[in-house]
Amino acid sequence: QVRLVESGGGLVQAGGSLRLSCAASGRPFTWYEMVGWYRQAPGKEQEFVARIAYNNGITHYADPVKGRFTISRDNAKNTVTLQMNSLKPEDTAIYYCSANGIRGQGTQVTVSS
């Protein structure tokens, strides 16, 4: 069974940092062409945050997070991480990891002002 499991969310003050991790089970990340992070805030639609092409490491970011968030991969640990710095209250959302149409259960990120 293929599963993605996110972790690392929590409550942080504005300006703080969090590091989210996405672990894959049942199939290594090298099998996926692209791994991405998405988020959904209360009352809003899901939006793209960042993605990484797993084999060559090319990354792409949504404009609101450019320069603050960094997506990376760790082949040895079979994980994809999202380092989030300079967090803002508008970053508050449930963050999901997704690959090839598979999505994890999400992890809550709350940024207080």
N, C-alpha and C positions, 0 to 999 in steps of 0.2 A: 504494500500500500504506500503510495506516494503522499508525503505530508510535508507541509512547511509550517514551522513553529516560530513565532516571533517572541522576543523577550526584550527587556531593558526599559520599558516605559515607566512612567512615574510622574510625580509632581515636582516641578522645579520653578524657581522664580525667573522672571524675565531677565534675560542676559546670561542665564545659566546654560548648561550643556547636558545632553543625554546621549547615550550610545545604544542604538537598537541593533539587535542581532536577529538574523533569520537563519534557522537551521533546517536542512533538508534531510529527510529520511526516506528510505525506499528507493532512492535514485540520487546519485551525486549531482551537484550543481553543474559539473562539466557536461552533463547530458542536455542542459537547457541552453538555448541560444542567448536568452536575455532574462535577466532578473531585475525586477523593479520594486520600488516602494511607492505606495499610494496612501492617501489619507482621506478620512471622511469626518468632517466636523458636524456637530448636531444641526439638523435642519438644512444641511448642504449636501450637494452631490459629491461623490467620490472624485478626487483629483489626483493627477499624476504628481509625484514628488521627484523621483530620480530613478535612473536605470543604469545597468551596466551590462555590456556584452561580455558574457562570462569568459569566452575564450581569448579575447584580445584586450579586455579591460577598458574599452572605450566607454566613457560615461556621458550622460546627458542629464541636465537638471531643469526643473521648472524655474521660471524667472523669480518667483518669490523666495526661493531658497538658495539661489546661486550665491556663492561666496560664503555661505554659512553652513551648509550641509555638505558632507562628503560620503559618497558610496564607495565601498571597496569589497574585495572578495578575499577569502582565505581558503585556498584549495586544500590545504592540509586538514583544516577543521571543517571543511564543507559548509562554510557559512558565508553570508553576505551581511555586512554591517552598514549602518547609517549613522555617521557621527554628526550630531546636530549641535551647533554652537550658536551663541548669540540668540537664544530662543526668544520668541515674542509671544504674547498672548494669542495672537491669531494663528500660531502653530498648533494650538490645542485641537486634538483630533484623535481618532483611532487610526493607528498606522498599520498598514497591511503590507506583507511581502507577497509578491506574485511572480510566477514563472510558468510559461506555457499554459496559461489559463487556470492554473492552480493557485489558490489563495489561502493564506493562513487565517487563523482566527482573530488576529489583530492584537495590538497592545496599545493601551491608553496612554497618551501623552497630554499632560495638563500643565500649562504655563500660566502662573499667576502674575498679576501686574503689581 
